[in-house]
């Protein structure tokens, strides 16, 4: 993130008469050692008739000595500084082993050099008492310094003092009040008393308004702010001078710009000089202006840009409506914890200790935001091979007509609370419920764990293991055994009410078992999933009515309001259900107490009407008994009159299946609200790798396209739309790679149609030819034409960039939803970025609905993983798309995509050498999947993440004179179409894991780039890129926020570091076609030998250092 500011400072002294001015000293130029890059500096002094001399004081600070030959009635100084506020991590340093813990002493030689900074000038009683109270217990030095800085910050109160000079430590401690310079001087004296070298710093403090409000603590200033400031610095061997700002209790960062660092505050004053005796008026003004901001994930667009995007969305919406497209859009955004990025549950595991807790918090917020009058439902989610239990699923269900499903949310139990429940509440609740259902209550039966099974399991335990002792690390079966034995084998687990609806009435009947009791199937699931249904009568007198999956293409009547007729049903529950023999009931509603909450397991039902009736009865029962409940079990039948939003766990993330929006306004509101509520639930949209790389959540942000009903789906009504989208995406690889996650390629979660199988494009063109022209197309045809082509290399229909397994599947009605899922979208960090993606898709749908995109497919071949993984060529592809959209009447702007480029291809660094500019960016590397290997959980295929790729771009480059090399290999540059501008990619082995594609090839890091002057045989400069911290810091934890991540990235780029000596090209012998490694010939120490490798015809835009 580049953020440049202009710091403006003006001070004016007005005298009541013309006076003589002595030579003045101005310390208002950033010190040479300022860590914040200073790009420009200007100082203007009046009166203009003066003599100006730049000097450096004994401590290396810049000072301006101004001589005024004439009298004046006014003295003014104006300063402007252009600073690049690159993030600085103030903790990014090492200390020597000898000073790792406090207290410590400096070496004798170092003491001599630091002598001015060790001088103690104040020894007052209050200062000595302050020192006496400090805890000097041995501790890590950095922890001690942070603690001391924080102690001073909390002990004193801050005030603005306009008086010149600095208070003595005694006065500051006595008043417990001071300005920044008083805080700093007290800290300096405290450190010196403790034997630590310290200096006083005068400088500018820049604080910018935060893009987003903080969830924890203060968010910083409400407006951008700058002022003259003071702080202290302490010297730590190995780390150097470390800034401590006692006014805020923080370490000095990029916003602290030093002007003068001296042993005493007197020699750090910004202005020093004398005048004749007079009366003086003093005026000053400080301001900071942002002059350049690169797009960033916290503020991707300016207000004008977002207004243009927002308004274009309505223009496209108007076109969609006028053309009767009937498009709805949903999605599957994913989120991670903002507090814990290291736990397995937020990286690889599908579930974890805190994931359900955060999901529950989010579900309550989303119920209030989207589903007022709706209900929360906990169901069984997906169950993948290798997982011991199915995943959970939280559903938020509500009616589209606005009527309530559940009227009072207080009767829905919260997972965040613990409830005191009456004894036998499960049977009491079911008996009361039968009153509202108008059915008998004599069919309720208790459910027990299988005593014989658990006694058998107990008997298998080792003799030295206590059966009741278990912990979280034990297997699910072992934990269940411990729980059952602890509670008692004969204890009732819950109660079961056989229940179904027949002929408009709720019916029940008795269940009989050979064992006389209902013993549950052993397991950890709710009792509703463990009923021994196979033990029920096989051929009852009246067979059970089958449960049927509802057909979503049927027209259905308007739903009525439920709940009002319950009292009538109670009063007339006589013998309506006994007029004829009832069918045998094989489904049941179960009640059990778990974790101090009453759980109700709902049976499968055939219609939404039956489900709503049952829910109304359950709420009435909960209200009567004043018992909140948790609803679980079977979900409501799919019905176009109901809406649902689902929250599910996925490996490393929480996934939210957002309900479809019918128009642009709904889509905008849904997206902005979802991001807002997720943040309040402490869920974020981004992650950081150990080296500071910025990524999405890793779980994707799949986009779903469909209609309000499956019959309305534009994909089913017009198969040419799917053909157009497929063709356009195939023509523009930039669409696949700009928005994708870190893992791409044929074995990824969403491979392109031309990445999966070699013959795919040939077969796809045949499928295109089978789409009928200008006549009505049966819904099933779209699925049959493309089902076997839109897959990954294993034939998985779900793992594809264009997934149609919910379009019109022949398997079940749940797969006939008319939905196309675009799966190659990673999670955008900001809601506006997500909406920008959605707008692009909506615009393409609107365009192709009017004018189908029918063109031959392009055989990109290896170009896909060559040029199109470099930022330059992806941007050129997006530029082409923007041009086409503008030609079609949609005024898109290329800079709307800048946030995605900064996120996907972050800038590592830039350097200018002899007017030539080198720019280094991250590029995409399609990681290979290795062969099968044994793991702790069985056979697995690991991803080879040892390779990385960067893009190098040079400007104002004369190819006839200069060569660009990387680690001694000449890079084959490709012209960009702009005179003097060239680009290339460099692929290299960055890491050496235990298992990789080429284990015998060594790593090629760091990357040293040289501009070689071939005429003078000399490298005239270059830059260096590291994959790890060049100082040897081995990060054990992930960055805590984007600022630390950015600082880690910045640290890995040096805008210097070229190869030394005379540059000589290597004489290539007959082995030049050898693809392995060659032994480098020894050369003189003052010679830089570089070589030129043949351009690889398969990957001409990328230099692969593995083949050098």
N, C-alpha and C positions, 0 to 999 in steps of 0.2 A: 504494500500500500504506500503510494507516494502522496505526501501531504506537505506542501510548501506554504509557508506563511511569511508575511511582511510584518515585522515588529517595528512600530513607529513610536519614538519617544521624543518629546519636546519639553524643554525646561526654559523658563524665562525669568530673569531677574530684572525688575524695574526699579531704578533708583530715583530719589526725589530731586536729584540734580546731576549734572555731568561730573563723573568721578574718574580718577585714575585707577586702572586695573593692573595688579601685579601679574607677572607671568602665571598663567593658569595651567593646571594639569587636569586633563580629562581622561578618565579610565572608562571609556564607553565603547571600546572595541572588543569583540569576543576574543578571549585568550587563545593562544595558539593550540592549547591542548583540549579545546572544546570538543567533546565527543559528538555533539550535534553538528552535522555538516553545515557550514556557512557558505552560501553560494554568492552573496553580494553584500557589500557594506558601503554605507554612505554617511558622512557627517558634514553638517553645515553649521557654521558658527557666525554669529553677528555680534559686534560690528564686523563688516567684511574686510576692513582695513586691519589686517593682522598678519603675523608671521607664524607659519605652521611647521612643526617638526614632529615627525613620528620617532618614538624611542621605544626601547624595551627596558623595564626596570630590572633590578638584580634577580628577580624571581621569574623573568621571562614574560611578564605581562606587557601588553601593548599600552602605551600611554602617549597622548598627544600633548605637547608643550606649546602653548599659544602665547605669543607676546603681542600686547596691544599698545601701539605707539601713541595713541591719542585717547583723550577722555571720551566717555560715552555715558549716556543715561539709561542704556539697556544692554543686557548681555543675554543672548539666547543660544541654545544649542539644540539642533535637531538631528536625530539619528534614525536611520532606517536599516534594518537587517533582513535579508532574505535567508530563511533557514529551512532546511529540509528535515522535518520532524520524523526521521526514521526511528522506529521503536528501538529503545535501548533497554536491555535487561540489566538492571543494576546489580543483580546477584551473579552475573556471568563472570566469575573470576575464580582463580585459584589462590591459595595462600601457601607460603612455604611451610613445610612440616613443623619447623621450630616455633611457628606462631599460630599453629592451628587452634590451640586452646589458650584462653586467657586465664590468669595473667601470663605475660611473656616479657622478655626483654630483647631489645635490639642488639645486634652485634656492635662491637666497639667502633668499627669503621663506619657503620651506618649511623651510629649515634652522632659522630662528628659531622656527617653530612646533614643530619636533621636537627642540628643544634638549635637554630632559630625557632624551630617548631616545637621544641621541648621546653622552652622558657616559661616558667610559671611567674606571672606578674601579679596575681591576686591570691591572698591567703586570709581573707576575712573569716570571722567566726561562723557566720551563716554558711559560707561556702564549705568550710571544714566540717560543719555539722551535716550539710548535704552529702558530702563525700563519705562521712562516717556511716550514713544510713544505706549506702549502696551495698548491694549483695555482690561480694567479690568471690563467691564460690567458684572454683574452676569450672569452666564451661567452654563450649566452642566459641571462638573469638567472634564470629559473625553473629551468633545468637546473643552474645553479651552486648555487642554494639547496637543491635536492633532493639534489645531490651532497654538499654540506656537512652537511646533516642526516643523510644515510646514513653519512658518514664518522665523525661523532661517535658514531652508534649502534653502529658496528662497533668503534670504538676503545676505548670504555669498557664495563665490565661493570656490570650493574644489580644493586642491592641495596636492601633495605628498611631504612631508617634511622628509628628511633623518636626519635632525639635532635632537639631543636628546632633551628631555624636552617638555614643553607645553608653548605656547604663553600666555601672559597675556590677559585678556579680552580686555584691551585697544588696544593692538597691533592687535588683531584679528578684532575688530570693525573698527579700523583705516584703516587696509589694506583690509577689507572685503574679507579676504582670509585666509584659514587655512586648516590644515589636520583634520582627524577624531578626534584626541585627543583635538585639539583646539576647534572644534565644541562642543564636549562633555563637556569640562570645562566651556565654556561660558554658556551652557545650565544649568549646575549644579549651577553656581553662579546666574544666572537669577532666577531659581526656589527658591533658598534660599532667595534671596531678596524679593520674593513674599510670604515668610513664609512657603514654602514647603520643606520637607526634601528630599535631593537629594544626590546621591553618584556617584562617577566616576567608570566606569567599563572598564577594559582591558580584551580582549578576542580574540577569533577567529571568523571571519565571513566566512561562507560557502555559496556560491551562485552557483547553478547548472544551466546548460543550460536547457532552457525550451524545452519540447518535441514538442510543437507546437508554431508557431508565434502568438503573441497576435493581436487581431483585434483593440484594443484600447491601445494606449500608448506603452511604451517600452516593449520588450519581455524578458529583462534581459540580462545577459552576453551571448556572443556567444560561450564561452567555460566554463567548470567547473572551479571555482575559489575559492581560500581561501587566507586569509592574517590575520595578526594581526590587530586588530581593536579596537576602543574605542567608547563607548556610555554612556549615562546617565540613571540612574534609579531614579524614584520618588516614595515616599511612600504614598499610599492611604489606610487609615484604611478600613478594610474589604477586600481589594484586595491584599495588601502587596506591594512588589516592582514591579513597572511596567517599562519596558525598553523603552526608547525613543532614536531612532537613528537619530540625526539631520542631519547626512551626507546624508541620503536618504529621510528624512522626514517621515519615517515609524516607527511603533512600532517594538520592538524586537520579533523575532519568533524563529523557530527551528534552523535557520542558525546562530543565535547569541549564541555562547558558551562562557560563562564567565570564566575567569581565576582568576581575583581578583576584588573585589568590596570594595572600601574604601572611606573614606570621602575626601581624597585628592589624586591627581594624583601621588604625589611622592611615596606613599606607594602601588601603583598599577603597578609600572614599571615591565615589564616582567623579566628583568635581572638587578641586582644591585650589584656592587662590585668595588674594586679599584685595580690598578696595579702600578708598578713602572713607572716613566716617560719613555715614548717610543712613537714611531710612530706606528699607528695601521691601518691595512687594514680590512675592514668589508665586509663580504659576507653573503648573506642569500638566502634561497629558500623555497618557500611554494607551496604545491601541494595538490590536493584532488583527490582521486581515488574511483570510485564506485566499491564496492566489492560484493554487492548483491542487486539485484533489482527484486522485485516480479513483475509479469506481471501486467500492469495497462492499463486502457482504452486509455490513451494518447500514450502509447508505448507498445502495446501488444506483439510484437515479436522483437527479436534481428534481425540484418541484416542477419545472417546465417539462422535463422529459416524461415524468410520471403522468402529468396532465395529458400530454399528447398520446401516451399509450392507453390511458383510461378512456379517452374520448374516441380513439380508433376502435376500441372494443365495442362501443355502442353503435358505431357505423357498421361494423361487421355484423353485429347482432341484428340490426335493421334489415340487412341483406338476407341473413339466414331466415328471418321471419317472413319476409316478402316472397322468398322462394320455397317456403314450406319445407324446410330441411328437417325440422323437428329434432334438432341436435340437443342432446344432454351430455354433460361432461362431469365426470367424477375423477377420483384418483385414489392412490394408495400411498400417501406420504408416510415417511418413517421418522422416528425421533429417538434420541439417545439422552441419557442422563447428563445434565450439565455439571453435576458434582462428582461423578465417578466415570472416567473414561477408560479405566484400566481393568475393571472386573470382567470376568468372562461373559457375564450376561450382557455386557455392552460391547462385546467384540465378536464372540463366536457362539456362545450358548444361547439357546432359544428362550430359556427361562432362568430366573434367578431370584435371589432373596428380596430385592427391592423393585423388580420390574413390575410385578402385579400391584404393588403399593402405589407406584407412580401412575400406572394405567387406571387404577381405581379413582385416584384423584382427578385425572384427566376426564374420566367418564362422567363424573359428577358435574364438572364444569361444562362439558359438551352437552349433557342432558339439559342443563339450564340454558345454554346458548342456542341449541338447535331443536331440541326435542321436548319443549315444555308441554306438559300433559302426557308425556310418554313414560316409558318404564325402562329400567335397567334389567338386563337378563344375562345370566352367566351360563354359557354353553360349552360343549366340547368342541375344541378347535381341530386343527389338522393334527394328524398323527403320522410321523415319518419313520421309516425304518431306522432302528437303532435307538429310538427314544423309548424309555420305559413306560411312559404314560402319554396320553394325548395332551396337546397344548390346550390352554384355556382360551376363552373368547368372551369378551364383554360386548353385548349388543345393546344399543340404544334404539328403541322402537317407538314410533309415534305415527299418528294418523295424518294423512295428507290433507284431510278436510278440516283439520284444526280441532276436532273433538278430542277429549281426553281419553287416554287408555287407563292411566293411573292418576287419580285426582290429587292425592296428597302425598308429596315425596317423603314426608316424615315416616310413613309406614314402609319405606324401603330401607332396609338396614345398611349401614355403612361399614365397610371393612376397616375404617379408621377407629371405630368405636367398639367397646365391649359392653354387652348387655347382660343384665341379670334376668334370667328366664325362670318361670315357675317350673316345678317338677312335672314331668309328663306333659310338657307343653305340646309335644308333637301329636299325641293322640287327642288332646283337647282341641287343638287347632283343626284337625281333620273332622272331628265330630261337629264342631261349630260350622265348618265349611259345608258339610252335607245338608245342613239346614237351608243354606242359601242356594244349594244346587238342587234341592227338593229330591233327594235320594236317601235311601236308608243308610244308617251309620253302623249297622251290625257287621259290615264286611271289612272293617278296619282290622288289620292284623299287625302284630309286632314283628320286627325283623331282628335276627340275631346273627352274630358272626358264627362261622362253622367251627364249633369247639374242637371237633376231632382233628380238623386240619391244623389248627394252631397248636394243639397238644403234640401233634406229630412233628411240626416244625420246631417246637421247643425241645423235643427229644433229640433232634439232630444237632443241637448246639454243643460245642465243646464243654467239657465238664467244668472248666475253670472260667466260664463266661456266665455272668449273671443275666438271665433272660430279660429282666426289666430294664437293664442298662443299655442305652443306645444313644447315638448322637447323629448329627446331620450328615456326617460322612458315610454312615452306614447305607446299605442298599435300601430301596423302598420297602422290600419284603421284610427286612430285619427291623426297620423302624415300625412297620405295621404290627409285627409280632410284639414288640415292646409295648406299643400303645394298647393292644388288646389285652395283654397280660396285666398291664397296670390298671386298666379300667375294670377288669373282670370279664372272663369269657362268657358268662351267662347274662351279662347286662344287655338290655334292649338297646339296639343301635338307633332305631327309629321306627316309624309306623308307615304302613302302606295301605292306600285306599284304591282298590281296583276301580277304574273309572273310564268311561267312554260316553260318547253321545250317539244316540240312536233315535231316529224318528223324531227329532226335535227335542228330546229329553235326555237328561243325564241319567245314566244307568250304572249299576254296580252289581257285583255278585261275589260270592265267597270263593276264595281260593283254598283248595285242599292239597296237601302234600303227603307223600308216603311217610315222611319223617314226622308228620303232624305239626311241624313248625316251619316257618320260613327262614331257612338258613341261606345267607348271602354267599355269592361266589367270592372267594378270597381276593382281596385287592385294596387299593387305596382310593378308588373312585367313589363318587356319591352312590348311595344305595340304589338309586334309580338305574344305574348302569350295571348293577350287580345282582339284579333279580334273577332267580332260577326259573326263568320262563319255560325252559325245556322240560321242567318237572310238572307243568300244568297238563290237564287232560288233553290228549292228542286229538280226540274226536268227541267234543262235547255234543250235547243234545241239539243245541242251536249254535251253528258255527259262528265264529267271530266275524264282524264286518271288516272287510279289508281297509287298510289305510292307503289312500291314493295321493300321489303327488299332484298338486294343483296345476292346471294348465294355464299359463300366463297369457295365452292368446285369446282366451275367452272374455267376452263382455260380461261384466258383473254389476249388480245393482249397487246403489249408494248404501254405505254402511249406516246403520242406525246408532244412536247413542245407547250405551249399555249401562246398567246399574239401576235405572229407575224401576225396572220391573221385578227386582229381586224380592221386594216385600210381597208383591202379588204372588210370586212363585212360592214363597214360604206359606202363605195362607191357603194355597190351592194345591198343595203337594200330595193330595190324597192318593188315588190309585191309577193315575193316568198311565204310569209306566207298567202297570200290571195287567193291562187289558189283553196283552198277548205275551207269549214267552219271549224273554229277552235273549239277544245273542250273548254268547259267552264273551266276557271282557278279558282281553289279554294285555291291556295297557293299564298303568296305574299312576296315581299322584302320590309321591312319597314325601314324608316330613322327617327331618332329622336335625339334631343340634350338633353343630361343629364350630369350634372356635368361639363358643359363647354366642352363637347366632343361630336363628332358626332358618334352615334351608328347605325350600319347597321344590321338589323335582317335578317338572311339568311333563305330562304324557304327550305323545304325538297326537295331533289333531288334524282333521281333514280340511278345515276351512278357517278363514280369519274370523268369521262370525262366532264359531265355537270357541276360538282362543280368547276373543275379547270378552265373551260371556264368562268364561272361567276366571279371567283376570279380575273382572269386576266383582265376582263372588269372593275371590281371595282378598281383595282390598277391603271389602265389607267385613270379612272375618277378622283381618288384622286390626281394623279400626275398632271393632267390638271388643276384642281381647286386649287392645292397646299393645300389640306385639309387632315390631317391625320385622320384615322377612326379607330373605334373599331368594330371588327367583332364579332357578337354574333348570337344566334339563333340555327338553326339545324346544327349538325355536318356533316362533309363529310360522305357519305355512307361508310360502312366498305368495305375495299378493300385491298387485299394482296399486292398491288403495292404501297400503302401509309403506312407511319409509323406515330405513334402517341405516345406522352407522355402526361399524364394528371396530373394536380395538383388540388386536391380537399380538401375541409375541412372535418374533421372528429372530433368527440368529443375530445377536448383537443389537437389536432395535425393538422398538414398539411400533407396530404398523397400524395405521388408521385407515379403514376403508370408508372413504367419504361418500356420502349420499350424492347422487348426481344433481347438478344444477341445471335448471331449464333455460337460463339466459345469462348474459354477461354480468348483470348486476348481482344475481344470486351467486355466481361463481366468485366474483370479487369479494362479496361479503363472507362467504364460506371460508375462503382461503385466508383472508386477513384475520378472521375470528379464530380459526383453528391455530394459526401460528401464535396468536396472542394468548390463548388459553393454554397451549402447550408450554409456553415460556413460564406462565404463572404456576404451572404444575412442575416446574423445574426440569422441563424436557427441552432439549436443544436440537438444532438442525445441522450441526457440523461437528467434525472431529479433527483431531490433530495427531499426526504421527510423531514418533520420537524425534525425528530430525526437523520437525516444524512444518512438514508438508500439510497443507490445508485440504481437507476432503469433505464430501458430504457424509451422511450417516452410514453409507455403505449398503443401506437397505433399499434404496431407490425411491422414486416418486412416480410410480407408474400412472399413466394417463388412460382413462377409460372413456370411450366414445360410444354412445348408444342413443336410445330414445326413451320417452316417458313410459312407454310399454314396448315390449319386444317388437310388436307389429309396427311401431313408429320408427324403429331404428333406421337411420339413413343408410347404414351399411347393408341391411337386408333389402331395403326398397330399391337400392341402386348399387349393384355390385361394381359398377364402373368407378365408384368412389374409392373402394378399397384398392382397385387396380391403380388408380391415379396416385394414391398415397404411397403405395408400394414402389411405384416407378419413380416418383419424385425423390423419395428417400434413397433409392438405389442410385439415382443420378447425383446425389449430393451427400457424399460420405461425411461432410462436416456436420450434418444434422445428427448423425449417429455418434460422433466422437466428441462434439462440443458439450453435449449435455449428459454424457455417460459418466459412469463411475470409474474407479481406478482399474478395474479388471475388465478387459475387452477381449474380443477374439472368438474363435469358433467354439471354445469350451466355456465361455462366459455365460451369465444368466440370460443374456439377450443378444445373441449373435445376429449380425446382418444376414439377409437372405442370401447374399453372395459370399458369406464367410462359412456357411454350414457345409454344403456339398458342392463339388465342382460342377456337377451337371444341373444344379438348381436353376440357373438362369435359363438354360435351354428348355427345361421342363416348364418353367414359369411362363415363358412366352407362349407355349402351347396352351397352358391353362387360360391365359389372357384371351386367346383366340376363341375359346369356348364360351365366353360370356355373350349372351344374345344381345343384339343391337336393337334398340328402339322397340322393345316390347316387354311386357310384364315378365318378371323373372321369379320363379318359385324361391321361397326363402332357403330351402335346403341346398340349392345349387351353389351358393357362395361357399358354404362349408365344404361341400364335396370337391369343389375345384381346387381349393387351397389347403385343405387340412393336412395333406401329406408333404406339402412343400414348405410351409411355414413352421419349421421345426429346427432343433439343433442337430448336431451330427449323429446323435443317438436316436433321433426320431421323437424326442420329447416335444409334444405340441405346446407345452406351456413355456418352455425356455426358448423363446424366439423374440426378436425385436417387435414383430407384429404377431400378437398372440390372439387366435380366434377360437380358443377352446370354450369360450362362453358366448359365441356368436349364434350358432345353431347346431349344437352337438347332437348326434343321434343317440347318445347314451342315456340322457335323462332331461327332464324339463328344466332342471337347475342349470343345464348347460345351454339352454335355448333362451338366452337373455338379450340377444341382439347386440352384444358388447364386443367391441374391438379394444384390446389392451395394448398400449404402446409401452414396452417394458425397458427401453434403453435410456430412460430419464433417471438421473441420480437426483437425490434430494437437494433442491436449491436452498442455500442458507437463509434467504430472505423471501418473505411472502410476495413482494413485488417481482422478484425474479421468477418465482413459480407462475405468477399470472402472466408474465411476459411469454413464457413457454406456452401456456394455455392459449394466449391470443394468437401466437404463431400457428398453432394447430387449427384453431377455429377459422382463421383466415384461409388456410389451405383447403379446409373442408368447404368453405363457402365458395372459393374460387373453382375447385374441381367439381362442385355440384353444378355450377353454371357451365363450365367448360372442362370436360374430362381431359386429363393429362395422359395422352396416348403416344408414347414414343418407344423406340427400341431400347432395350436394356444395354447398359455399358459394361464391357468386360474390363474391369479395373485391374484384375490380377493382383500382382504384388504391390501395385501403387497404393492399395488400401493401407497397407502397413508400412509404407515407405513415406511418401510425401504427405499423406493425409493425417499423419500423426504429428505433424509439425504445425505450430501455431500459425505460421505465415500462410500455408496452403489451406488450412481450415478457414482462416479469415477471408481468403480470396473466394472460397466456395460460398461462405455466408454472404459476401459482397454480391456475388452473382445472384443468390436467392433474393436479397433485398432489391436488386435491380429488376428481377422478374416480377416481384410483388408490386413494385411501383408502376411498372408497365401495365400491370393488370388493374391498377386503380387503388392499391392499398399503400398508403404513404408510410412505409416502414423506414427506420433510420438504422444505419450500421452501428452507430454508437449505442443503440439500445442493447446490443449484444456484448458491449465492453465488459460489463460485470462478469459475464460467463468466461470471457477470455482471461481476465485477471484471476479468476478462480480456478480455471482448468489449466491455464498455462502461465503460472505466476512468473514474474520477472525476478531472476536471481541477482542480476547486477548489470551495470554499464560502465564502460571506461572509454575515454577519448584519448587517442594517440595520434599526434601530428594531423589533427583535423579529421582523422578517421574514427568512427565510433563502432565499438563492439557491444552488442547486446546479447545477453545469455538468458534463455528462458527454459523452463521445464517443458519437456515434450512427453508424449504418451508412449509407453512401452507395453505391447501386448504380451503379457507373461504366458509362457508355455506351461502346459500341464504335463507333469512328468508321468512316468509309468507307475504301475501299481507297486506299493511298498507296504510293509507291515507297520501297523501302528498299535498303540495300546488298546484301541477299540476294534481292531481288525484290519482289513485291507483298505488302503486309502491312496488317493492320488494327490500329491502336493503340487502347489503352484511354484514355479521357479521364479522367485522374486529377486534373483541376484543381478538382473540386468536393469539398467536405467538408460534414459535417453534425454539429451538436451538439444535445444535449437540454438544455433549461433548465427547471428545476422550482423553483417558489416555494412557500413555506409561510407560514402566518399572514398571508395576503395578502387585503386588502380590495379587491375589484374595483371597488366603487363609488367609491373614493377614489383608488386608485393605478393607474397603467399601467406595464407593463414594456416597454421599448423596446430595440432593438438597432440600433446605428448610425443612430439617429434615426428608426426605423420602429417603430410600435407592433406588438407581438406579440399575435396572437390566441391567448389561453390557453384550454385545455380543462380543466374541472374533473376531478379524479381520483376524486371520491366522498368525499374527506375534506375537512371544512370548512376553507376557507382555503388548500387545496392545489391548485395548477394546474400544467399541464405543456404544453410545446410544443417543436417542433423548429425549428431555423434552418439553412437550406441556403444556402451562400455559395460564391463563387468564391475559393478560397484561393491558387491559383497561376496563373501566366500562361504555360503552355508554348507552344512554337512552333506546335503544332497542337492545337486544342481545338474543342468543339462551338460555342461562341460567342466567337470570337476578339476581337470588338470590345467586349466587356464587360470592364470593369476589375475588378481584385481588390477584395474587400470585407473587408480586414483592416487593423488588428486589429478584433475584435468588442468594442464597448463597450456594456455592458448598463447601463441606468439604471432605477431605480424612481422614477417621476415622481409627485409629489404633485399631483394635478390641482386640488385645492382651493386650495393655496398656490402653484401654478404654479412648482414647483421640483423639480429632481432631488435626492433626499435621499441618494443614494449609488448605488454600482454596483460593477462589476468589469470587468476587461479580459482578453481572451483573444487570444493571439498564435499564429500558425501557425509562426513562426520565433523564434529567440532575440531578445528585445526589445533586448538590448544590441548586436545586430549580429553576433554570432558566427555565422560560416558554417561549419557542421560539414562537414568533408571525409571523416571516417571514421565508421563506425557505432559505437554504444556498445559498450564492451568487455564489459559485463555488465548485469544488471538494475538495479544501483544507479545507474550512469551514465545509463541510459535513464530511470529514474524522475526523476532530477534534471533531465534535459532537459524532461520533461513539466511538472514543478513550476515551472520557470523561466518557462514560457509563460503562466502564470496570475497575475494580480495581483488581490488582494482589495480593490482600490481603483481609482479612475479613473472618475469620473462626468462627465457633460456639465455645463458651467458656464452660469450665466445663468438668466434667467427662461424657464421652459418654456412654449412656446406651440405649440398645434397648428396645422399648416399648413392654410390655407384651400384646399380642393381645388376646382379649377375644372372646366370641362367636359372637360378632358383626362384625367380620373381613370381612364378605361378604357384609356388608352394603355399598351401593354405594354412599351414601351421605356424608355429613360432620359430623365428630365426634367431640365432645367437648374435647379439649386437657386437659389431667390431669395436675394439677399444680405440678411443680417440684421445687426442691431446686434451688436457683439462681446459684449454682456452678455445675449444672447438665445439660448436653445436651442430651435430649431424642430424639432418632430417631426411625422411624418405617419402617417396610418392608411390602409393599403391594403386593398382589398376581400379578403375571405377567398376563397381559391381553392376552388371546390366539388370539384375533383378531388383536391386535397391540403389539406384543411382543417386538418390538425394541424401543418403545416410552413409557416413563413414562408420564402419564397424571395427572398433579397435581390437576385437578378438581375432581379426584376420590380418593384423599388421605384420 
